[in-house]
């Protein structure tokens, strides 16, 4: 399947100064319960979609993107004009978390919960709940029970 026939989804920051496009299919979708994501998103859980860096394109306003890296694992990006959150780049995993809310037309199909040991909002949805992250992403792979 060529790039021109792959699905793509567009999104933007809160004010629209920064626009992005993701192409293809995400590597995974789910919910993060870690304290950093909760604090950054100002919510009890963050809905994530993980993409290869090549699949994420800034189509407008790249100069308006600010980056904050509390750790080397997560480089959080936002619009410097409105403060709207866009995505988090995860260099060690070579993935980009484009927040599900940033790309509203993407059919969000969560497959798991990560960092569930830190949850403040227990969710009973039958999805796997990892205390940290799956082994293939460097975690323990240990699961929580519903």
mmCIF file of the C-alpha atoms, coordinates in Angstrom:
data_MODEL
# 
_entry.id   MODEL 
# 
loop_
_atom_site.group_PDB 
_atom_site.id 
_atom_site.type_symbol 
_atom_site.label_atom_id 
_atom_site.label_alt_id 
_atom_site.label_comp_id 
_atom_site.label_asym_id 
_atom_site.label_entity_id 
_atom_site.label_seq_id 
_atom_site.pdbx_PDB_ins_code 
_atom_site.Cartn_x 
_atom_site.Cartn_y 
_atom_site.Cartn_z 
_atom_site.occupancy 
_atom_site.B_iso_or_equiv 
_atom_site.pdbx_formal_charge 
_atom_site.auth_seq_id 
_atom_site.auth_comp_id 
_atom_site.auth_asym_id 
_atom_site.auth_atom_id 
_atom_site.pdbx_PDB_model_num 
ATOM 1   C CA . UNK A 1 1   ? 0.000   0.000  0.000  1.00 0.00 ? 1   UNK A CA 1 
ATOM 2   C CA . UNK A 1 2   ? 1.525   3.333  -1.041 1.00 0.00 ? 2   UNK A CA 1 
ATOM 3   C CA . UNK A 1 3   ? 1.735   6.387  1.189  1.00 0.00 ? 3   UNK A CA 1 
ATOM 4   C CA . UNK A 1 4   ? -0.919  8.132  -0.920 1.00 0.00 ? 4   UNK A CA 1 
ATOM 5   C CA . UNK A 1 5   ? -3.430  5.327  -0.200 1.00 0.00 ? 5   UNK A CA 1 
ATOM 6   C CA . UNK A 1 6   ? -2.757  5.102  3.530  1.00 0.00 ? 6   UNK A CA 1 
ATOM 7   C CA . UNK A 1 7   ? -5.310  6.646  5.877  1.00 0.00 ? 7   UNK A CA 1 
ATOM 8   C CA . UNK A 1 8   ? -4.419  10.022 7.331  1.00 0.00 ? 8   UNK A CA 1 
ATOM 9   C CA . UNK A 1 9   ? -5.924  12.116 10.084 1.00 0.00 ? 9   UNK A CA 1 
ATOM 10  C CA . UNK A 1 10  ? -5.534  15.822 10.770 1.00 0.00 ? 10  UNK A CA 1 
ATOM 11  C CA . UNK A 1 11  ? -5.469  17.630 14.054 1.00 0.00 ? 11  UNK A CA 1 
ATOM 12  C CA . UNK A 1 12  ? -4.549  20.920 15.639 1.00 0.00 ? 12  UNK A CA 1 
ATOM 13  C CA . UNK A 1 13  ? -3.754  22.655 18.875 1.00 0.00 ? 13  UNK A CA 1 
ATOM 14  C CA . UNK A 1 14  ? -6.441  24.501 20.845 1.00 0.00 ? 14  UNK A CA 1 
ATOM 15  C CA . UNK A 1 15  ? -6.220  27.731 18.784 1.00 0.00 ? 15  UNK A CA 1 
ATOM 16  C CA . UNK A 1 16  ? -5.387  26.165 15.415 1.00 0.00 ? 16  UNK A CA 1 
ATOM 17  C CA . UNK A 1 17  ? -1.982  27.840 15.003 1.00 0.00 ? 17  UNK A CA 1 
ATOM 18  C CA . UNK A 1 18  ? -0.310  24.406 14.831 1.00 0.00 ? 18  UNK A CA 1 
ATOM 19  C CA . UNK A 1 19  ? -1.711  21.684 12.613 1.00 0.00 ? 19  UNK A CA 1 
ATOM 20  C CA . UNK A 1 20  ? -0.492  18.110 12.344 1.00 0.00 ? 20  UNK A CA 1 
ATOM 21  C CA . UNK A 1 21  ? -1.237  15.078 10.236 1.00 0.00 ? 21  UNK A CA 1 
ATOM 22  C CA . UNK A 1 22  ? -0.695  11.426 11.067 1.00 0.00 ? 22  UNK A CA 1 
ATOM 23  C CA . UNK A 1 23  ? -0.498  8.834  8.315  1.00 0.00 ? 23  UNK A CA 1 
ATOM 24  C CA . UNK A 1 24  ? -1.040  5.089  8.422  1.00 0.00 ? 24  UNK A CA 1 
ATOM 25  C CA . UNK A 1 25  ? -2.043  3.215  11.536 1.00 0.00 ? 25  UNK A CA 1 
ATOM 26  C CA . UNK A 1 26  ? -0.830  3.816  15.095 1.00 0.00 ? 26  UNK A CA 1 
ATOM 27  C CA . UNK A 1 27  ? 1.385   1.197  16.755 1.00 0.00 ? 27  UNK A CA 1 
ATOM 28  C CA . UNK A 1 28  ? -1.012  1.181  19.679 1.00 0.00 ? 28  UNK A CA 1 
ATOM 29  C CA . UNK A 1 29  ? -3.705  3.103  21.512 1.00 0.00 ? 29  UNK A CA 1 
ATOM 30  C CA . UNK A 1 30  ? -4.653  3.158  25.135 1.00 0.00 ? 30  UNK A CA 1 
ATOM 31  C CA . UNK A 1 31  ? -4.723  5.023  28.396 1.00 0.00 ? 31  UNK A CA 1 
ATOM 32  C CA . UNK A 1 32  ? -1.816  6.241  30.524 1.00 0.00 ? 32  UNK A CA 1 
ATOM 33  C CA . UNK A 1 33  ? -2.344  6.702  34.260 1.00 0.00 ? 33  UNK A CA 1 
ATOM 34  C CA . UNK A 1 34  ? 1.145   7.959  35.227 1.00 0.00 ? 34  UNK A CA 1 
ATOM 35  C CA . UNK A 1 35  ? 1.437   11.016 37.401 1.00 0.00 ? 35  UNK A CA 1 
ATOM 36  C CA . UNK A 1 36  ? 3.349   12.951 34.720 1.00 0.00 ? 36  UNK A CA 1 
ATOM 37  C CA . UNK A 1 37  ? 0.654   12.418 32.065 1.00 0.00 ? 37  UNK A CA 1 
ATOM 38  C CA . UNK A 1 38  ? -2.086  13.238 34.563 1.00 0.00 ? 38  UNK A CA 1 
ATOM 39  C CA . UNK A 1 39  ? -0.359  16.451 35.578 1.00 0.00 ? 39  UNK A CA 1 
ATOM 40  C CA . UNK A 1 40  ? 0.470   17.455 32.004 1.00 0.00 ? 40  UNK A CA 1 
ATOM 41  C CA . UNK A 1 41  ? -3.045  16.761 30.708 1.00 0.00 ? 41  UNK A CA 1 
ATOM 42  C CA . UNK A 1 42  ? -4.795  18.178 33.800 1.00 0.00 ? 42  UNK A CA 1 
ATOM 43  C CA . UNK A 1 43  ? -6.961  15.066 33.795 1.00 0.00 ? 43  UNK A CA 1 
ATOM 44  C CA . UNK A 1 44  ? -7.165  11.740 35.611 1.00 0.00 ? 44  UNK A CA 1 
ATOM 45  C CA . UNK A 1 45  ? -5.973  9.764  32.552 1.00 0.00 ? 45  UNK A CA 1 
ATOM 46  C CA . UNK A 1 46  ? -4.334  10.463 29.169 1.00 0.00 ? 46  UNK A CA 1 
ATOM 47  C CA . UNK A 1 47  ? -5.669  8.819  25.995 1.00 0.00 ? 47  UNK A CA 1 
ATOM 48  C CA . UNK A 1 48  ? -2.645  8.059  23.796 1.00 0.00 ? 48  UNK A CA 1 
ATOM 49  C CA . UNK A 1 49  ? -1.976  6.974  20.233 1.00 0.00 ? 49  UNK A CA 1 
ATOM 50  C CA . UNK A 1 50  ? 1.572   5.833  19.393 1.00 0.00 ? 50  UNK A CA 1 
ATOM 51  C CA . UNK A 1 51  ? 3.084   6.520  15.970 1.00 0.00 ? 51  UNK A CA 1 
ATOM 52  C CA . UNK A 1 52  ? 6.418   6.192  14.218 1.00 0.00 ? 52  UNK A CA 1 
ATOM 53  C CA . UNK A 1 53  ? 8.062   9.632  13.980 1.00 0.00 ? 53  UNK A CA 1 
ATOM 54  C CA . UNK A 1 54  ? 7.890   9.409  10.166 1.00 0.00 ? 54  UNK A CA 1 
ATOM 55  C CA . UNK A 1 55  ? 4.084   9.092  10.370 1.00 0.00 ? 55  UNK A CA 1 
ATOM 56  C CA . UNK A 1 56  ? 3.676   12.439 12.164 1.00 0.00 ? 56  UNK A CA 1 
ATOM 57  C CA . UNK A 1 57  ? 3.946   15.641 10.124 1.00 0.00 ? 57  UNK A CA 1 
ATOM 58  C CA . UNK A 1 58  ? 3.549   19.222 11.284 1.00 0.00 ? 58  UNK A CA 1 
ATOM 59  C CA . UNK A 1 59  ? 1.673   20.857 8.395  1.00 0.00 ? 59  UNK A CA 1 
ATOM 60  C CA . UNK A 1 60  ? 1.336   24.356 9.860  1.00 0.00 ? 60  UNK A CA 1 
ATOM 61  C CA . UNK A 1 61  ? 2.931   26.397 12.618 1.00 0.00 ? 61  UNK A CA 1 
ATOM 62  C CA . UNK A 1 62  ? 6.084   24.390 13.352 1.00 0.00 ? 62  UNK A CA 1 
ATOM 63  C CA . UNK A 1 63  ? 7.736   27.572 14.683 1.00 0.00 ? 63  UNK A CA 1 
ATOM 64  C CA . UNK A 1 64  ? 4.947   27.784 17.275 1.00 0.00 ? 64  UNK A CA 1 
ATOM 65  C CA . UNK A 1 65  ? 5.832   24.425 18.869 1.00 0.00 ? 65  UNK A CA 1 
ATOM 66  C CA . UNK A 1 66  ? 7.462   24.483 22.270 1.00 0.00 ? 66  UNK A CA 1 
ATOM 67  C CA . UNK A 1 67  ? 9.003   21.448 23.946 1.00 0.00 ? 67  UNK A CA 1 
ATOM 68  C CA . UNK A 1 68  ? 9.351   20.556 27.604 1.00 0.00 ? 68  UNK A CA 1 
ATOM 69  C CA . UNK A 1 69  ? 11.405  17.514 28.601 1.00 0.00 ? 69  UNK A CA 1 
ATOM 70  C CA . UNK A 1 70  ? 11.130  16.664 32.307 1.00 0.00 ? 70  UNK A CA 1 
ATOM 71  C CA . UNK A 1 71  ? 12.994  13.439 31.479 1.00 0.00 ? 71  UNK A CA 1 
ATOM 72  C CA . UNK A 1 72  ? 14.879  12.090 28.472 1.00 0.00 ? 72  UNK A CA 1 
ATOM 73  C CA . UNK A 1 73  ? 12.014  9.621  27.937 1.00 0.00 ? 73  UNK A CA 1 
ATOM 74  C CA . UNK A 1 74  ? 9.289   12.164 27.234 1.00 0.00 ? 74  UNK A CA 1 
ATOM 75  C CA . UNK A 1 75  ? 9.599   15.370 25.227 1.00 0.00 ? 75  UNK A CA 1 
ATOM 76  C CA . UNK A 1 76  ? 6.162   16.997 25.560 1.00 0.00 ? 76  UNK A CA 1 
ATOM 77  C CA . UNK A 1 77  ? 5.170   19.418 22.802 1.00 0.00 ? 77  UNK A CA 1 
ATOM 78  C CA . UNK A 1 78  ? 2.640   22.241 22.890 1.00 0.00 ? 78  UNK A CA 1 
ATOM 79  C CA . UNK A 1 79  ? 1.603   25.388 21.015 1.00 0.00 ? 79  UNK A CA 1 
ATOM 80  C CA . UNK A 1 80  ? 3.444   28.441 22.350 1.00 0.00 ? 80  UNK A CA 1 
ATOM 81  C CA . UNK A 1 81  ? 0.551   30.666 21.257 1.00 0.00 ? 81  UNK A CA 1 
ATOM 82  C CA . UNK A 1 82  ? -2.352  28.997 23.118 1.00 0.00 ? 82  UNK A CA 1 
ATOM 83  C CA . UNK A 1 83  ? -0.592  26.415 25.305 1.00 0.00 ? 83  UNK A CA 1 
ATOM 84  C CA . UNK A 1 84  ? -2.588  23.609 23.696 1.00 0.00 ? 84  UNK A CA 1 
ATOM 85  C CA . UNK A 1 85  ? -0.941  20.225 24.049 1.00 0.00 ? 85  UNK A CA 1 
ATOM 86  C CA . UNK A 1 86  ? -0.099  18.322 20.868 1.00 0.00 ? 86  UNK A CA 1 
ATOM 87  C CA . UNK A 1 87  ? 2.085   15.266 21.409 1.00 0.00 ? 87  UNK A CA 1 
ATOM 88  C CA . UNK A 1 88  ? 4.909   13.671 23.352 1.00 0.00 ? 88  UNK A CA 1 
ATOM 89  C CA . UNK A 1 89  ? 8.001   12.366 21.606 1.00 0.00 ? 89  UNK A CA 1 
ATOM 90  C CA . UNK A 1 90  ? 9.513   9.271  23.246 1.00 0.00 ? 90  UNK A CA 1 
ATOM 91  C CA . UNK A 1 91  ? 13.074  9.058  21.799 1.00 0.00 ? 91  UNK A CA 1 
ATOM 92  C CA . UNK A 1 92  ? 14.093  5.819  23.598 1.00 0.00 ? 92  UNK A CA 1 
ATOM 93  C CA . UNK A 1 93  ? 11.103  4.001  22.077 1.00 0.00 ? 93  UNK A CA 1 
ATOM 94  C CA . UNK A 1 94  ? 11.306  5.848  18.725 1.00 0.00 ? 94  UNK A CA 1 
ATOM 95  C CA . UNK A 1 95  ? 7.592   6.633  19.030 1.00 0.00 ? 95  UNK A CA 1 
ATOM 96  C CA . UNK A 1 96  ? 5.418   9.726  19.194 1.00 0.00 ? 96  UNK A CA 1 
ATOM 97  C CA . UNK A 1 97  ? 2.314   9.864  21.382 1.00 0.00 ? 97  UNK A CA 1 
ATOM 98  C CA . UNK A 1 98  ? -0.160  12.070 19.556 1.00 0.00 ? 98  UNK A CA 1 
ATOM 99  C CA . UNK A 1 99  ? -2.866  12.675 22.135 1.00 0.00 ? 99  UNK A CA 1 
ATOM 100 C CA . UNK A 1 100 ? -6.148  11.157 20.982 1.00 0.00 ? 100 UNK A CA 1 
ATOM 101 C CA . UNK A 1 101 ? -7.894  14.497 21.553 1.00 0.00 ? 101 UNK A CA 1 
ATOM 102 C CA . UNK A 1 102 ? -5.473  16.168 19.124 1.00 0.00 ? 102 UNK A CA 1 
ATOM 103 C CA . UNK A 1 103 ? -6.688  13.998 16.225 1.00 0.00 ? 103 UNK A CA 1 
ATOM 104 C CA . UNK A 1 104 ? -10.464 13.836 16.793 1.00 0.00 ? 104 UNK A CA 1 
ATOM 105 C CA . UNK A 1 105 ? -11.342 11.987 13.554 1.00 0.00 ? 105 UNK A CA 1 
ATOM 106 C CA . UNK A 1 106 ? -9.095  9.003  14.338 1.00 0.00 ? 106 UNK A CA 1 
ATOM 107 C CA . UNK A 1 107 ? -11.281 6.112  15.496 1.00 0.00 ? 107 UNK A CA 1 
ATOM 108 C CA . UNK A 1 108 ? -9.899  5.650  19.005 1.00 0.00 ? 108 UNK A CA 1 
ATOM 109 C CA . UNK A 1 109 ? -9.689  1.934  19.837 1.00 0.00 ? 109 UNK A CA 1 
ATOM 110 C CA . UNK A 1 110 ? -7.805  1.556  23.130 1.00 0.00 ? 110 UNK A CA 1 
ATOM 111 C CA . UNK A 1 111 ? -6.029  -1.739 23.682 1.00 0.00 ? 111 UNK A CA 1 
ATOM 112 C CA . UNK A 1 112 ? -4.472  -1.358 27.141 1.00 0.00 ? 112 UNK A CA 1 
ATOM 113 C CA . UNK A 1 113 ? -3.810  0.747  30.197 1.00 0.00 ? 113 UNK A CA 1 
ATOM 114 C CA . UNK A 1 114 ? -0.242  1.641  31.238 1.00 0.00 ? 114 UNK A CA 1 
ATOM 115 C CA . UNK A 1 115 ? 1.125   2.793  34.602 1.00 0.00 ? 115 UNK A CA 1 
ATOM 116 C CA . UNK A 1 116 ? -2.085  1.549  36.200 1.00 0.00 ? 116 UNK A CA 1 
ATOM 117 C CA . UNK A 1 117 ? -0.281  1.273  39.544 1.00 0.00 ? 117 UNK A CA 1 
ATOM 118 C CA . UNK A 1 118 ? -0.506  5.094  39.660 1.00 0.00 ? 118 UNK A CA 1 
ATOM 119 C CA . UNK A 1 119 ? -4.193  5.370  38.749 1.00 0.00 ? 119 UNK A CA 1 
ATOM 120 C CA . UNK A 1 120 ? -6.527  7.776  40.508 1.00 0.00 ? 120 UNK A CA 1 
ATOM 121 C CA . UNK A 1 121 ? -9.471  6.690  38.340 1.00 0.00 ? 121 UNK A CA 1 
ATOM 122 C CA . UNK A 1 122 ? -10.022 2.930  38.316 1.00 0.00 ? 122 UNK A CA 1 
ATOM 123 C CA . UNK A 1 123 ? -11.649 1.898  35.035 1.00 0.00 ? 123 UNK A CA 1 
ATOM 124 C CA . UNK A 1 124 ? -13.409 -1.433 34.616 1.00 0.00 ? 124 UNK A CA 1 
ATOM 125 C CA . UNK A 1 125 ? -13.392 -1.963 30.857 1.00 0.00 ? 125 UNK A CA 1 
ATOM 126 C CA . UNK A 1 126 ? -11.868 -5.426 30.479 1.00 0.00 ? 126 UNK A CA 1 
ATOM 127 C CA . UNK A 1 127 ? -8.671  -4.109 28.853 1.00 0.00 ? 127 UNK A CA 1 
ATOM 128 C CA . UNK A 1 128 ? -5.239  -5.296 30.063 1.00 0.00 ? 128 UNK A CA 1 
ATOM 129 C CA . UNK A 1 129 ? -3.916  -3.080 32.854 1.00 0.00 ? 129 UNK A CA 1 
ATOM 130 C CA . UNK A 1 130 ? -0.137  -2.962 33.183 1.00 0.00 ? 130 UNK A CA 1 
ATOM 131 C CA . UNK A 1 131 ? 1.333   -1.803 36.492 1.00 0.00 ? 131 UNK A CA 1 
ATOM 132 C CA . UNK A 1 132 ? 3.973   -0.016 34.401 1.00 0.00 ? 132 UNK A CA 1 
ATOM 133 C CA . UNK A 1 133 ? 4.367   -0.905 30.696 1.00 0.00 ? 133 UNK A CA 1 
ATOM 134 C CA . UNK A 1 134 ? 4.581   -4.118 28.646 1.00 0.00 ? 134 UNK A CA 1 
ATOM 135 C CA . UNK A 1 135 ? 7.960   -5.900 28.557 1.00 0.00 ? 135 UNK A CA 1 
ATOM 136 C CA . UNK A 1 136 ? 8.481   -5.007 24.877 1.00 0.00 ? 136 UNK A CA 1 
ATOM 137 C CA . UNK A 1 137 ? 8.531   -1.339 25.930 1.00 0.00 ? 137 UNK A CA 1 
ATOM 138 C CA . UNK A 1 138 ? 11.003  -1.901 28.756 1.00 0.00 ? 138 UNK A CA 1 
ATOM 139 C CA . UNK A 1 139 ? 8.565   -2.495 31.592 1.00 0.00 ? 139 UNK A CA 1 
ATOM 140 C CA . UNK A 1 140 ? 7.963   -5.356 33.966 1.00 0.00 ? 140 UNK A CA 1 
ATOM 141 C CA . UNK A 1 141 ? 4.915   -6.574 32.082 1.00 0.00 ? 141 UNK A CA 1 
ATOM 142 C CA . UNK A 1 142 ? 3.166   -7.120 35.417 1.00 0.00 ? 142 UNK A CA 1 
ATOM 143 C CA . UNK A 1 143 ? -0.594  -6.743 35.321 1.00 0.00 ? 143 UNK A CA 1 
ATOM 144 C CA . UNK A 1 144 ? -3.166  -5.322 37.697 1.00 0.00 ? 144 UNK A CA 1 
ATOM 145 C CA . UNK A 1 145 ? -6.520  -6.958 38.278 1.00 0.00 ? 145 UNK A CA 1 
ATOM 146 C CA . UNK A 1 146 ? -9.803  -5.195 37.715 1.00 0.00 ? 146 UNK A CA 1 
# 
